[in-house]
Amino acid sequence: MQQLIDNYDFKGKKAIVRVDFNVPLNENFEITDDTRIRAAIPTLKKVLAGGGSLIIMSHLGRPKGVDAKFSLKHIVAHVSKCLGVEVKFARDCQKADAEVAALKPGEALLLENLRFYAEEEGKPRGLAEDATDEEKKAAKAKVKESQKEFVKKLASYADCYINDAFGTAHRAHGSTALIAKYFPDDKMFGYLMEGEIKAIDNVLKNAQRPFTAIIGGSKVSSKLAVLENMLEKVDNLIIGGGMGYTFVKAKGGKIGNSLHEDELMPEALSILEKAREKGVNVYLSVQTVVGNEFSNDSPTQTVPADNIPDGWEGMDAGPKSLELWKDVILGSKTLLWNGPVGVFELPNFAKGTLKIAEYLAQATENGAYSLVGGGDSVAAVTQMGFAKKVSYVSTGGGAMLEALEGKDLPGIAAIRE
């Protein structure tokens, strides 16, 4: 049975908390962005304030085994500083019995990187490139079998389990989904997970009308399921970024050298047809800023989105597209934004994406509910200083995408079961 963190009595209990401390480190192993650490602090402080002790677990990067550069020892001092207590460190997440036993109420212990063990993800490692299907199958079965012991050991450290790692909620990993079954009456979401779930429910289940989704990014293939699911939910669908040119070309437009996926043009037309049947207004780019090379210093011109000259490619949304989209955004009561509308990583072609951030902040100030998810969208809102001017900024890219596709996320389902 799922518990609520605000109602749970942590006094004298050990809580094992799955967080997402997969933070970027520079060559000196210094944290360059501690957003994910700060996001988990309220949950961790709640346990300590309630008289409990903390066992914190996370992954870092994609190690193929034990690898010092992916050790969580690099972040212990910063986590201690953020949490306000000295965080102890266990050098092996599977051999931490002594450190766990020594924990007193109000104390915290960080376990070493979970992904040093193949059992965390449940995928075999070190297979020869020419391994047969039979060998692959046997290796997978072996890891799955040892995964049970891996999870059982983690669970043995604690009296209750908290999942506060939304960034990995879409993965059925040992520490995110499988461990929950060891705590049938003592499992719960942390504050970050609660916030993420509520934000997603606000747009997918409880949206006020009109509801507008702004979906951008480079490829239709990565957002096809999102677009399909959104057609069931929204009144307006704004499609921008590189993926928009597949739609423009499918409709007979001339897109020059712009990024597109010919094989997905039938799906693009199908989405436009379904939208028409459902009464969903689709807004593509009508004007685009083009460059004749993929470079920040490329010469530019502004042209109709369906009449891009040969040798030129769409790099950013043009002023007429932005004006059109602005009216739609400001007329909405619920807003979801995932993906940039231009080549955001090149400053000269980030203007359109930054404008969308501005419009969302304005609409939110006018009373709309706005959810922003996806790396570049989040970066744009943060860069503009608007992170606190929209309703919610999601911390999970892949998890957010799968939720928008309408999928059940294993890390959420495991707590609710």
N, C-alpha and C positions, 0 to 999 in steps of 0.2 A: 504493500500500500504506500502510495506517495505521501510524503510529509511536506509541510511547508516550513521553510527555513526560519521564518519569523516565529513560528509556534513551537519549534523543537527545543527540547531541553538538552543542552550540550554539557551540563555540569558533570564533571568527572569522566567524560567520554572522550574517546579518541575518534576524530573525524578524518577520513581519507578523502581528499578533495582533488578531483581532476580539473586542472586549469590548463589554459593554453598559453604557456610562456615561450612559445616559438617566436622569439624576438630576433630582429636583425642585429648581428654583431659585426664590428669592423675588424681589420687585420690585427688590432691589439686586443680583441675580444671585449671591446666596450660596446654597450648597448646603444644603438643609434636611434631607436624609437621604443619607448617603454609603455606604449599605449595598452598593450595586452596585459602587462603586469598591473598597471594602475586599475584596469577594468575589473580585476579579480579581488582587489584589496577589500572592498566592503564585505564580501562573503567571508574572506579569511578572518577579518576583524570580528565578525559576528560570532564565529566559533570561539575565538579567544575571549571575547567579552562575556560569553555565556559560561565561562568556566571550563571549556574544553581544551584539548590539545590537538594540534594540527599535523597531519601528514600530507604534504603537498606533492602531487605527481604531475609530470608533464613530459612532452617530447620536445626536441629541439632539432630542427633540420631533418635530413633524410640519411642518417648514417647507415652503413652496411654492416654494422657490428660496433664494437667498442672503438670509439674514435675521440681522442682528447679534444679536438677542436669543436666537437658537438657536446662537450660535457656541460652539464648545468652548474658546475662549480663556478663557471664564469659569471653567473648572475646572482649568486648567493648574497653577496654584499649589497647589491641593489634591491633585492627582494626584502632583505632585512631593513634597509633604510625606509622603503615604502610601507612596510608593515609595522615598523616601530618596535620590533623585538628582534633579538639576534636569532637568525634562522640557522639551525644546525644542518649538516649535510651528510647524507648516507651515500657512500661511493658505489653502491650496488643496490638497485631497486629490489632485487630478489634476496638479498642477504642483509636486511636491515633490522632483524629481530632485536638485537641488543640496543640499537639506537631508539627503536620504537618503545621498548620496555622502559628505557630511562626517561622518556618524555613525561613531564609534569604538566598539570593544567596551566594554560597560559603560554606554553612553549610550542615551538614550531620546528618541523623537520622537512627538508626538501629531499626527495629521492632522486637518484641519478636518472638520466635520460631513459625513459621507458623503451625507446626504439633501439637501444643497444641490444635488445633481445628481439629476434624475429617473431617471437610469440605475441608481441604486442599487436602487430598488424596481422599476424596469422598467415604470413606469406613466406615460403621457403627462400633461402638465400644461398648463394654460391653454387647454383646449378650450372653445369657445363652448357655452353651454347648449343651443343649438339645433343642435349639430353632428349631422350625419347618421351613421348606422351606418357608412357607407363611410368618412367622415372619421375617425371614432373608430378604425376598423380600421387605416387608413393611419398614424395618429399612433402607435398601439401598435406597429406593425411598425417604424416609424422609431426609436422608443425602444429596442426590442429589438435592432435592428441596432447602434445606437451603444453599447448596454450592453456589447457584446463588447469594444470599445475601452476603455471605462471600467474593466472588470475586468482586462483585459490590462495596463493602466497600473499598477493597484494591485499586481498580481502581480510586475511588473518590479522593484519596489523590494526584493524579499526573496529569500532562499534557501529559506525554509521558512514554512509557514502553520499558525497555531494558531487554532482556534475555541474561544473561552471565553465565548461570548454565548448562554447558554441561553434568555434572554428573547426572542431573535429566531430561535431554532432552527426554529420552525414556518414561517418565511418563506423562500421561494426567492429571496432577494435576491442582488445581485452579490457582496457581501462575506461572505455566510454560506454560500452553496451553490455559486455559479458559479466563484468564485476557486479552489476546491479542486482543480479539474482541472488547473491549472497547476503543481501540486506533487504529481504522482502518487506519488512515493516520500518526500515530505517534508511530510506533513500529519498533524496530530494534534489531539486534544482538549486543552484546558487542564484544570487541576485542578477548576475549578468545573463544567465540562461533564462531566468524568468522574464527579464526585460526584452530579450530577443524574441521569445515565444509570443509575448503579448504584442510586440510590434508587428510581427508577421500576422497574427490573428486580426489585428486592427485593419490591415489592408486586405487580407484574403477572406476574412469571415465577417468582419463588422464594418466594412467601408461605408463612409457617408458619400452620397452622390453629389456631383459627378466625380467619378474615380478615374484618374489618369495615370497610366504607366508610361514612363520614358525609358525605353530599352535601347541601349547603344552598345558599342564595342565593335570589334573588327569582323567577326564572322557570324553568319546566320546559323552555321552548324552548331556553334556552342550555345546558342540561345533559342533554338527551334522549339524545344519542349516548353520553355518559359513563355514564348509568344503564343503557343497553342493554349496553354493553361490560362494565360491572361485574357484571351478572347472570351472565356467563360465568366470573367470577373469585372472587366472594365467598361467604361463608357467611351474612353478615348485612349488610343495607343499611338504614342510618338515613337517612330523608329528612326534612329540617327546613327552616326558613326559609319565605319566601313561597311557594316552589314546592310546599311540602307541602299548601297549601290546595286546589290543583287536584286532588290525590289524594283529599283528604277529601271535597270536593264530588262528585267522580266516584263515590265510594262511597255517595252519598246524604246526606252530612252537610250541616249548615246552617252557612255560613261568614260570614254578615253581609256586611260591605263588604271582607272580606279580599282581598288580591291573588290573582288566579287567571287562568287561561287556559282559557276554556270550550272553545275549539277543540282543545285538547290533552287533554281528558278521555278520549277513546277511547284515546289513547296511554298515558295514566296507568293505565287499567284493563288494557291489554295488558301493561304492565310488571308489574303485580301478578299477573296470570295466569301470565306466563312465570316469575316468581319462584316461584310455587307449584309449577309443573311441575318446576323445577330444584331445589326444596328449599331455596331461599334465603329466610331470614326477613327480612321487611320491617317496619321499625318506623317508623310515622308518629307525629306528635305526638298525644298523648291529652288534653293539657291546654294551654291557651294563655293568655298575658297579653294582654288586648285593650285598645285605646284607642278613644275615640270621635272622635279626629282624629289626623292624622299629624303629631304634634308631641311634643317631649320632655316637655312639661308637660301632656300629655293626662291626664285622669282615667283610671284603669285598673280593671279587675276581672279575676279569674282564673276561666276557665270551661272546660268540656269543649271540645276542639278541634272536635268535630262538632256543637256546639250554641251557636254564637256569636250573640248577640242582633243584631237588625237595627240598622243604624247604627253598629255597632262593628266593628273590624278587628283581626285577629291581628297582634301586634307583637313577641312574644317567646315562647320556649318556657316553659311553666309548670312548676312544681316536680315534678309527677307524670311529665311527659314526661322531664325531666332524670334523675329517679331510674331510670326504665325504661332510658334510654339508658346511664346510668352502669353499670348491671349488665352490659349487653352489651359496653361498651367495656372494662371491667375484666376481662371474661372472654375477651378476645381476645389473640392472639399477634402479629397483624399489623393495623395500623390506617392508614387513609388518610383524610385530612380535607380537604375542599374546599368552602368556602362557609359563611357564618354561619347560625345558626339563629334569628336575630331581626334587628331593624333596628339593626344594630351601630353605625351612624353616630350614633344617638341614645343617649346614655349610659344613660338610664333603661331602655332596651330592649336593652342589650348584655349583660345579666347571663347569659342562657342561653349565649351564644357564649363568654363568658369561662369559664363552668363547663365547657364542652366542652374548652377548653384545659387546664383543671385536671385533668380526667379523663384526657386523653391523657398529660400529664406523669406522673400516678400510674401509669398502665398501663405506660409506658416504664420507670419505676423498677422495676416488677415483672417486667421482662424482655421486654416486647413491643417490636416494631419499629414506629415511627410516622413517617409522612410527612405533612407539612402543606404544602398549596399553595393559592394563591389569595389575593388581596389582603387581604380582611378576616380570613380564618383566620390568615394570617401576622401581621397586626396584633394579633389577639387574643393569640396566643402570645407575641408580643414585649411587648405591654402588661402581661401577667401576669408577665413576667420568665422565661418558660418556654422561650425559643428554644433554650437549651442543655439543656433537660430533655426534649426530644423528639428522636427519632433524626435527622431531617433536615427542614430548612425550605427549600422550593424558592424560587428567585428568579424563576421565569418563570410568569406567570399564564396567558397564552394558550397558550404552549408546553406547559405542564403539562396544560392541558385537552385539547389535541389528542393528547398522549401517552396520556392516560386514555381517550380515545375509541378508542385502538387504531391511530391513524394513524402512518405513518412520517414523521418530521420531516426536511425537506430538509437542514437544517444538520447533522444527525447522519448522514443517509444519504450526504452528499457526502464525509465523512471516511472512512466505512466502505467506500465503493465501491472 
